[in-house]
Amino acid sequence: MICPECHAEYLDHIKECGDCKLTLVDACVIDLPIPEMTWAALPPFQGKIYADMAAEILDNHDIAYYLKMNWSSSAFVIEAASLPGDVVRIFVPKSSLEKATELVGNITENNA
């Protein structure tokens, strides 16, 4: 279910948007435009722990991102420890790159 005004997504049992107070509609019937977004990489993080710290900061500032890890880390779901040489990349929208770099700069500088 989705709000026709703000496009917030809801579970099927919810019938009204919490913000707009409009009746939700089935997301399948709306032809939403998919925004074109160019992604840019932040400096690499040495280990998932540092990347998770940066991701939390980006979350707190409403900056979209995605993480790209080495195959071994993601395949074995290694969360608590980093493998030697394990590098995690975080990608953000190009329009947010400057702000994101500023926000997580201390983390990337200290884990190099």
N, C-alpha and C positions, 0 to 999 in steps of 0.2 A: 504494500500500500504506500502511496506517495501523495504528498500535498501538491495540488495543482498550482499553488502560488509560490511557495518557497522551495519546492522540490525535495523537502526533507523526507527521508524514507522511514517507514514504520512497519512493525510486525502486522501480520494479517488480522489479528483480533482487535487492533486499535482502529477506530472509525473517524476520529477527528484530529486535526493537526493541533499540537499543543501550543504552537506559537500563533498561527493564523486563525485558528478556530474554524477552519473550513473542513467540509467533508472530504475525506481521503478518497482517492480513486485507485484502481488497479494500475500498477506501474506499466503493465503491458500495453495499455491503451493509449499511453502518452508517448508521443514522438519527441523525446527530449533531445535537444541538440547536444552533441558531444563536443565540449570545448577543445580546441586544438591547444596542446601544451608542449612547449619545448623544455626538456629537462636538462639540468646542468649538475655536474658532480661537485660535491664538497671535497676538500682534501681527504685522503684515505684515513681510516681509523685502524689502529693496530689492535684488533680484537673486538668481539661483540659487546663486551661490557662498556667500552668507551662509546661505541656506536649507539647503544641503548640509552646512555646518558644524553647524547646529542639528540636522539629521537624524542626523548621526554621534553627537552627544551623546545624543540620544534613544535611538538604537540601543544605545549603551553602558550605558544605564540601563534597558533593556528596556521602553521606553514605546512603545506602538503609535502610528503616525501615518500620515498621507498628505499629499502635497503637491498643491497646486492652483496651476498656473501660468497665465500669459497664454497665449492660443491661439498667438500667434506663436512664443513660446519653445518650447512643446512640439511644435508642428508642424514647426519647422525644427531641432529638437534642438540648440538653442544651449546649450552647456554651459560653455565657457571664458569667455565674455564675457556681460555683461548688456546688454540693450537699454535705452536711456533710458526711465525710467518703468516698467521691468519690476518687477512686484510678484509675490512668491510667498507664498502662504498655506500654513501648516502647521496641520493639524487633528489633535487628540489626543483620546482619550476624556475626557469631562468629569471623570471621577474622577481623571484624571492631570493636569488643567490646572494646578493650583497648583504641583505639583512641576516640570512641564515649563517653566512660565513662569519659575520660579526658576533652572532649569538654563540656559536660553538667554537670560535677561534681558540679559546683557552684549552679546550679539550684536545683539539688536533695538534696544537703546539706542544702540549705536555706529554703526548703519547707517541711522538715520533721517534 
